[in-house]
């Protein structure tokens, strides 16, 4: 099965999070994770200095296509 991930910065001003969702081939979410962001992290993310793959999702290996999205592979432990 092919999985991909997509990310988005969410939250009101003063409290932002990076939400990363793992999606199946029908674009249904199968897993997700949120990371609290501070101002430097928001700047680095929006300017593409860092990507969602740098934050990660537990149990998944993220292979970036760009700093917002890419492919995901389940890690077997």
N, CA, C and O atoms as a DFTB+ gen file, in Angstrom:
308 C
 N C O
     1  1       0.844      -1.178       0.000
     2  2       0.000       0.000       0.000
     3  2       0.892       1.244       0.000
     4  3       1.921       1.287       0.674
     5  1       0.485       2.234      -0.753
     6  2       1.236       3.483      -0.851
     7  2       0.680       4.480       0.154
     8  3      -0.528       4.701       0.233
     9  1       1.581       5.073       0.916
    10  2       1.204       6.126       1.857
    11  2       1.947       7.395       1.492
    12  3       3.058       7.349       0.965
    13  1       1.334       8.513       1.772
    14  2       1.999       9.796       1.618
    15  2       1.670      10.634       2.844
    16  3       0.777      10.293       3.620
    17  1       2.385      11.714       3.009
    18  2       2.087      12.598       4.127
    19  2       1.904      14.016       3.623
    20  3       2.434      14.397       2.580
    21  1       1.161      14.771       4.367
    22  2       0.939      16.181       4.080
    23  2       0.965      16.913       5.411
    24  3       0.611      16.343       6.442
    25  1       1.381      18.168       5.395
    26  2       1.484      18.919       6.645
    27  2       0.917      20.317       6.475
    28  3       0.759      20.828       5.366
    29  1       0.616      20.914       7.623
    30  2       0.020      22.250       7.636
    31  2       0.269      22.878       8.998
    32  3       0.212      22.199      10.024
    33  1       0.542      24.167       9.005
    34  2       0.653      24.903      10.268
    35  2      -0.756      25.318      10.678
    36  3      -1.484      25.938       9.902
    37  1      -1.130      24.968      11.908
    38  2      -2.479      25.246      12.400
    39  2      -2.397      25.971      13.739
    40  3      -1.347      25.990      14.382
    41  1      -3.500      26.561      14.148
    42  2      -3.601      27.177      15.467
    43  2      -3.765      28.681      15.409
    44  3      -3.429      29.317      14.410
    45  1      -4.289      29.250      16.496
    46  2      -4.472      30.699      16.572
    47  2      -3.136      31.415      16.747
    48  3      -2.122      30.791      17.059
    49  1      -3.146      32.720      16.545
    50  2      -1.925      33.510      16.741
    51  2      -1.381      33.296      18.146
    52  3      -2.131      33.274      19.122
    53  1      -0.073      33.142      18.231
    54  2       0.558      32.941      19.526
    55  2       0.697      31.489      19.920
    56  3       1.457      31.172      20.835
    57  1      -0.019      30.594      19.252
    58  2       0.080      29.169      19.559
    59  2      -0.073      28.397      18.252
    60  3      -1.188      28.171      17.781
    61  1       1.026      28.005      17.686
    62  2       1.011      27.316      16.394
    63  2       1.544      25.905      16.535
    64  3       2.423      25.636      17.355
    65  1       1.005      25.012      15.728
    66  2       1.461      23.635      15.671
    67  2       1.623      23.221      14.221
    68  3       0.942      23.732      13.333
    69  1       2.532      22.290      13.997
    70  2       2.671      21.669      12.693
    71  2       1.942      20.337      12.767
    72  3       2.326      19.449      13.528
    73  1       0.887      20.205      11.972
    74  2       0.144      18.950      11.926
    75  2       0.612      18.181      10.700
    76  3       0.617      18.707       9.587
    77  1       1.008      16.925      10.917
    78  2       1.428      16.042       9.839
    79  2       0.443      14.875       9.801
    80  3       0.226      14.202      10.809
    81  1      -0.147      14.643       8.636
    82  2      -1.106      13.550       8.469
    83  2      -0.564      12.540       7.473
    84  3      -0.105      12.902       6.390
    85  1      -0.622      11.270       7.849
    86  2      -0.276      10.172       6.947
    87  2      -1.557       9.767       6.234
    88  3      -2.571       9.500       6.879
    89  1      -1.517       9.719       4.908
    90  2      -2.704       9.451       4.103
    91  2      -2.512       8.184       3.276
    92  3      -1.415       7.911       2.790
    93  1      -3.599       7.407       3.118
    94  2      -3.519       6.232       2.260
    95  2      -3.757       6.630       0.805
    96  3      -3.873       7.816       0.497
    97  1      -3.829       5.647      -0.085
    98  2      -3.964       5.945      -1.516
    99  2      -5.312       6.559      -1.880
   100  3      -5.487       7.030      -3.003
   101  1      -6.268       6.561      -0.949
   102  2      -7.558       7.207      -1.170
   103  2      -7.660       8.524      -0.415
   104  3      -8.750       9.075      -0.261
   105  1      -6.514       9.033       0.061
   106  2      -6.415      10.297       0.811
   107  2      -7.164      10.289       2.131
   108  3      -7.572      11.345       2.614
   109  1      -7.354       9.112       2.724
   110  2      -7.933       9.009       4.058
   111  2      -6.797       8.971       5.077
   112  3      -5.809       8.267       4.870
   113  1      -6.924       9.718       6.174
   114  2      -5.856       9.711       7.182
   115  2      -5.767       8.373       7.910
   116  3      -6.784       7.802       8.304
   117  1      -4.538       7.878       8.085
   118  2      -4.317       6.640       8.828
   119  2      -3.515       6.889      10.106
   120  3      -3.496       6.044      11.001
   121  1      -2.856       8.041      10.193
   122  2      -2.100       8.420      11.384
   123  2      -1.837       9.916      11.303
   124  3      -1.910      10.507      10.226
   125  1      -1.533      10.524      12.433
   126  2      -1.210      11.954      12.434
   127  2      -0.408      12.295      13.680
   128  3      -0.319      11.510      14.624
   129  1       0.169      13.479      13.655
   130  2       0.982      13.949      14.767
   131  2       1.015      15.472      14.719
   132  3       0.970      16.064      13.641
   133  1       1.091      16.100      15.876
   134  2       1.228      17.553      15.955
   135  2       2.480      17.895      16.751
   136  3       2.789      17.252      17.754
   137  1       3.193      18.914      16.291
   138  2       4.388      19.411      16.970
   139  2       4.194      20.891      17.271
   140  3       3.896      21.672      16.367
   141  1       4.360      21.284      18.530
   142  2       4.272      22.684      18.925
   143  2       5.452      23.438      18.313
   144  3       6.588      22.965      18.365
   145  1       5.184      24.611      17.733
   146  2       6.216      25.399      17.061
   147  2       6.453      26.720      17.768
   148  3       5.513      27.352      18.249
   149  1       7.714      27.138      17.831
   150  2       8.018      28.493      18.278
   151  2       8.305      29.350      17.037
   152  3       8.357      28.824      15.926
   153  1       8.490      30.649      17.214
   154  2       8.649      31.567      16.080
   155  2       9.803      31.200      15.148
   156  3       9.612      31.218      13.932
   157  1      10.998      30.867      15.664
   158  2      12.074      30.491      14.734
   159  2      11.745      29.235      13.915
   160  3      12.102      29.147      12.740
   161  1      11.070      28.273      14.535
   162  2      10.697      27.059      13.804
   163  2       9.677      27.368      12.708
   164  3       9.750      26.803      11.617
   165  1       8.730      28.259      12.992
   166  2       7.737      28.651      11.984
   167  2       8.435      29.313      10.811
   168  3       8.134      29.003       9.658
   169  1       9.366      30.225      11.088
   170  2      10.102      30.896      10.026
   171  2      10.899      29.886       9.202
   172  3      10.864      29.931       7.972
   173  1      11.614      28.977       9.862
   174  2      12.406      27.974       9.150
   175  2      11.533      27.080       8.277
   176  3      11.924      26.717       7.168
   177  1      10.357      26.727       8.776
   178  2       9.462      25.867       8.013
   179  2       8.874      26.598       6.816
   180  3       8.889      26.073       5.703
   181  1       8.357      27.798       7.030
   182  2       7.725      28.530       5.928
   183  2       8.733      28.988       4.880
   184  3       8.368      29.193       3.722
   185  1       9.991      29.151       5.269
   186  2      11.017      29.533       4.294
   187  2      11.726      28.313       3.704
   188  3      12.698      28.467       2.965
   189  1      11.259      27.113       4.016
   190  2      11.764      25.837       3.489
   191  2      13.176      25.506       3.953
   192  3      13.871      24.723       3.305
   193  1      13.608      26.090       5.063
   194  2      14.899      25.696       5.640
   195  2      14.790      24.353       6.350
   196  3      15.768      23.608       6.425
   197  1      13.609      24.041       6.869
   198  2      13.324      22.728       7.450
   199  2      12.025      22.227       6.839
   200  3      11.254      23.003       6.275
   201  1      11.791      20.943       6.952
   202  2      10.575      20.361       6.400
   203  2       9.869      19.502       7.421
   204  3      10.398      19.237       8.500
   205  1       8.677      19.069       7.077
   206  2       7.893      18.225       7.973
   207  2       8.637      16.936       8.302
   208  3       8.497      16.402       9.403
   209  1       9.423      16.435       7.362
   210  2      10.182      15.199       7.604
   211  2      11.205      15.367       8.726
   212  3      11.591      14.385       9.359
   213  1      11.652      16.614       8.982
   214  2      12.576      16.880      10.084
   215  2      11.898      16.725      11.442
   216  3      12.566      16.438      12.436
   217  1      10.582      16.912      11.496
   218  2       9.822      16.764      12.737
   219  2       9.402      15.309      12.936
   220  3       9.477      14.787      14.048
   221  1       8.961      14.656      11.864
   222  2       8.652      13.238      11.894
   223  2       7.320      12.870      12.510
   224  3       6.644      13.685      13.138
   225  1       6.966      11.603      12.307
   226  2       5.785      10.977      12.897
   227  2       6.259       9.634      13.446
   228  3       6.853       8.839      12.717
   229  1       6.001       9.381      14.716
   230  2       6.473       8.148      15.354
   231  2       5.934       6.917      14.615
   232  3       4.736       6.799      14.355
   233  1       6.849       6.013      14.289
   234  2       6.476       4.787      13.607
   235  2       6.491       4.887      12.091
   236  3       6.165       3.919      11.404
   237  1       6.868       6.056      11.555
   238  2       6.876       6.274      10.113
   239  2       8.202       6.874       9.663
   240  3       8.798       7.690      10.366
   241  1       8.651       6.467       8.495
   242  2       9.805       7.081       7.844
   243  2       9.257       7.987       6.754
   244  3       8.524       7.536       5.873
   245  1       9.615       9.271       6.814
   246  2       9.086      10.245       5.867
   247  2      10.137      10.579       4.817
   248  3      11.264      10.946       5.148
   249  1       9.760      10.448       3.557
   250  2      10.632      10.742       2.419
   251  2      10.074      11.988       1.727
   252  3       9.031      11.915       1.077
   253  1      10.755      13.129       1.859
   254  2      10.173      14.386       1.384
   255  2      10.151      14.538      -0.136
   256  3      11.094      14.150      -0.827
   257  1       9.060      15.107      -0.641
   258  2       8.967      15.568      -2.020
   259  2       9.206      17.081      -2.020
   260  3       9.836      17.621      -2.929
   261  1       8.699      17.747      -0.999
   262  2       8.975      19.153      -0.713
   263  2       8.893      19.311       0.800
   264  3       8.732      18.315       1.505
   265  1       8.997      20.517       1.316
   266  2       9.034      20.642       2.778
   267  2       7.673      20.447       3.445
   268  3       7.605      20.316       4.667
   269  1       6.594      20.425       2.669
   270  2       5.256      20.187       3.212
   271  2       4.802      18.733       3.105
   272  3       4.043      18.267       3.954
   273  1       5.246      18.014       2.089
   274  2       4.675      16.696       1.815
   275  2       5.693      15.738       1.215
   276  3       6.819      16.116       0.891
   277  1       5.266      14.488       1.077
   278  2       6.125      13.460       0.497
   279  2       5.515      12.086       0.703
   280  3       4.301      11.939       0.840
   281  1       6.374      11.092       0.722
   282  2       5.941       9.706       0.873
   283  2       6.256       9.208       2.264
   284  3       7.214       9.656       2.893
   285  1       5.450       8.282       2.741
   286  2       5.619       7.733       4.093
   287  2       5.684       6.211       4.016
   288  3       4.984       5.575       3.228
   289  1       6.545       5.651       4.859
   290  2       6.684       4.202       4.922
   291  2       6.597       3.804       6.393
   292  3       7.253       4.401       7.246
   293  1       5.782       2.791       6.679
   294  2       5.623       2.296       8.039
   295  2       6.919       1.614       8.470
   296  3       7.453       0.779       7.740
   297  1       7.427       1.967       9.657
   298  2       8.633       1.370      10.199
   299  2       8.214       0.146      10.999
   300  3       7.391       0.236      11.910
   301  1       8.784      -0.983      10.653
   302  2       8.485      -2.231      11.366
   303  2       9.510      -2.436      12.458
   304  3      10.705      -2.554      12.185
   305  1       9.048      -2.479      13.692
   306  2       9.945      -2.618      14.843
   307  2       9.914      -3.999      15.408
   308  3      10.612      -4.284      16.381
